[in-house]
Amino acid sequence: MFKKSFLSLVLALTSMMSANAQNANECFVEATLNGVPDGTEMVAVLAATHRDEKPLAKGVVKGGKLTLTIPVTEARFIGVGPENGVFTFTLMTKGGEKVQVSLEAKPIKDGVNNGFNVSNLKISGSAMNDEYQTKIGSVKKMLDKKYSDCHLHHQAIRNRIAAAWKAKDTLLVNKLKASEEYQSLADEESSFFKTVEASYDKLYTDNKDSWWGPFAMLNTMSYFTKDNKKQWALFSETAKNSFYGQCLNEQINPKSFQGESLPQFELQQEDGSKVSMASCVKGKKYYLVDFWASWCGPCRKEIPNLKKLYELYKGKGLEIVSVSIDQKETAWKKALNEEKLPWPNGLDRAGIADSYKVKFIPAIFLVDGTTGKCIAENIRGAELAIKLAELFAK
């Protein structure tokens, strides 16, 4: 009897230890998604890595419920949503956690994004997500409130300017922008953006000795420039060598294409047809691959410079291929009508920017047309003009 009881106890303990070992390598999510249609397939992927991530887990909504078993051990930020769509919710979690999620959802109907607008989001059962909300979520909420308050305070002047723009009344627009009311808006917006910068800098500095620091940068910034190297330098070696430190390093210190052959691609043209880069640059001595977007102010400011260089060197063997990363095709076409680009151009619908490791725009690559190898990258303005003059003088 004793032997049988002892054996049963050993088996039970072994089973419990095995279950705990397995649970330590996965997170279990139970979600109530009110408003998400049954049959909707949802995927869980690593979020805020700024990489093209593959799904870690998949599930189908049934009776408004979704269950996911996500293979994670260490803390990871997870995004859940329709495949090739926007995230329905995100959470920080790790292996061994059993997380409960509830929310209200309505389909996004902007003709561009596949996903849901979410309200009343509640997440419980995750100590990691609670810590995320304390460290980062609280800062984001504070800034969101300040931004909302700023817009509410000055909604009247914003509405009047918007109406003047719609009526194409530039005289009224200029008059409104010269008013004290508009200056008050501009001052408050300037103050807000200074608060954003100071708040995020403090967040990164406060967490410089752990993976939370690099993660905070990845989680709060859309793109990175050389200016971010000073923030990167503040992090400890422990932070830099962490998973999120490595992800951030890829963004701030991206692999250079200089001296290497650049990826080939096909562009979607304005009429919907496709054209290959190879056919655009065939026989050219040098060419530029220019990544831009309709909403990118610096990109639009660079176009007059590119037009001058094109007129100067197109007869000598220069070509330009512009690649728009616009998500809204209508916005891209409107910009094309305004800019009237005289060289081949198209829309990125095949991950071209990702293959070129584009982290910010404008991003311009100067290429040797004979070898297909990159001569310079992220070059523009006076620097680009000097380099082309040097090359075509040979």
Secondary structure by P-SEA (a helix, b strand, c coil): caaaaaaaaaaaaaaaaaaaaaaaabbbbbbbcccccccbbbbbccccccccccccbbbbbcccbbbbbcccccbbbbbbccccccccbbbbbccccbbbbbbcccccccccccccccccccccccaaaaaaaaccaaaaaaaaaaaaaaaaacaaaaaaaaaaaaacaaaaaaaaaacaaaaaaaaaaaaaaaaaaaaaaaaaaaacccaaaaaaaaaccccccccaaaaaaaccccccccaaaaaaaaaacccccccbbbbbbcccccccbbbbcccccccccbbbbbbbccccaaaaaaaaaaaaaaaaccccbbbbbbbbccccaaaaaaaaaaacccccccccccccccccccccccbbbbbcccccccccccccaaaaaaaaaaaaac
